[in-house]
Amino acid sequence: MPRISALDMPDVPMGQLPEHLELQRTRVLCGADAPTHTEGIQYSGAYASMGVDNGLRIENFCRDFKIDVTRLTEDEMEFDMVGIDAALANAFRRIIISELPTMAIEKVLMVNNTSVIQDEVLAHRLGLIPIEVDPRLFEYISENDSPNEKNTIVFKLHVSCKRNGPRFTVKSDQLKWLPKGSELEMETGVKSSNKKKYTSFSCSQDTLPELSSKLIRVKHDDIIIAKLGPGQEIELEAHAVKGVGKTHAKWSPVATAWYRMLPEVVLLEEVEDEMAVELVNKCPVKVFDIEDVGKGQKKAVVARPRACTLCRECIRGEGWENRVALRRVKNHFIFTIESVGQLPPETLFTEAIKILEDKCDRVISELS
């Protein structure tokens, strides 16, 4: 913005901020060199001398806050979160990535592995395969708990490549769910007719009402686990348990969750004719378009401001910063959630809200 003397500023009614202060409070200004006014002004009395209350009040938050879903698919959701502080938006992002529980393979019992992949690497690859099951139906397992139908899911993998055959690709669809639990017997060193298994299932998981409607399986059938040469074999049993992403990334329910501030592109003056064509050609994501105003004249308009990536190509060059202003709205976030498949993205967000509510309740109870 051009600098002007305070004596030349127009009078502003009490309870309102001058234009330049309002921009500093609500926008990040993006210049050719660096963004400015990136910090949020949190102090409630920052503008008290002008009769403006900058405090956070619950009634104002309820009035201004809104969520608008712009894109929703099976595994991805994009929505606008308006009227919220960056710290709160980031809290949702961190909860979604690291605190929402899922089921993932944690223990691998290796019976036979003659492939070129080491046991540890193979177990790590198995842990990263998404399992299509609602984790809310299962309990956490501790060191003192025995694996049972409420806290453990068991898969079996037994594949081999014929000695005279071609190389064989092992994919995730060959992981078979064992609803009755482990089939491997533990070596206790004591002779007994009742051999102890690695799990203690009291019933088959497919008989449980909450699991009988949909079989437990891997989300994607075409994930490559290993490639076997002639005569090679893999036989193992994999146990999946409930966990969260901050323990290990394999329990994170998302490929990523991220947000960006809403871009705001403003033309400070009319950009016409050859300069309009130059401006349109400057932008790699086609934010600007040309509008025909008649009599052979044309001018540039902002057609797709949401597509702006803040590359700042449009303000590079002599005089362009005086024609185009790039801004970001501080309290308007474009939030994107990319689920890996255990739960749909809209469910992930609602579960994140519940976790944040629980955290707030714990803080209030500690302070009261």
Salt bridges, closest charged atoms under 4 A:
GLU22 OE2 - ARG25 NH2 3.10
ASP53 OD2 - ARG57 NE 2.73
ASP64 OD1 - ARG63 NE 3.04
GLU74 OE2 - LYS219 NZ 2.92
GLU76 OE2 - ARG71 NH2 2.51
GLU78 OE1 - ARG71 NH1 3.29
GLU78 OE2 - ARG306 NH2 3.47
ASP80 OD1 - ARG306 NH2 2.49
ASP80 OD2 - HIS332 NE2 2.99
GLU99 OE2 - LYS359 NZ 2.72
GLU106 OE1 - LYS250 NZ 2.67
GLU132 OE2 - LYS214 NZ 2.98
GLU132 OE1 - ARG217 NH1 3.02
GLU132 OE2 - LYS219 NZ 3.91
ASP134 OD2 - ARG136 NH2 2.89
GLU183 OE1 - LYS156 NZ 3.44
GLU210 OE2 - LYS150 NZ 3.74
ASP221 OD1 - ARG217 NH2 2.70
GLU233 OE2 - HIS158 NE2 2.66
GLU235 OE1 - HIS158 NE2 3.71
GLU237 OE1 - HIS239 NE2 3.08
GLU264 OE1 - ARG27 NE 2.90
GLU264 OE1 - ARG327 NH1 3.59
GLU269 OE2 - ARG323 NE 3.50
GLU270 OE1 - LYS299 NZ 3.96
GLU313 OE2 - ARG316 NE 3.40
GLU351 OE2 - ARG136 NH1 3.05
GLU351 OE2 - LYS354 NZ 3.21
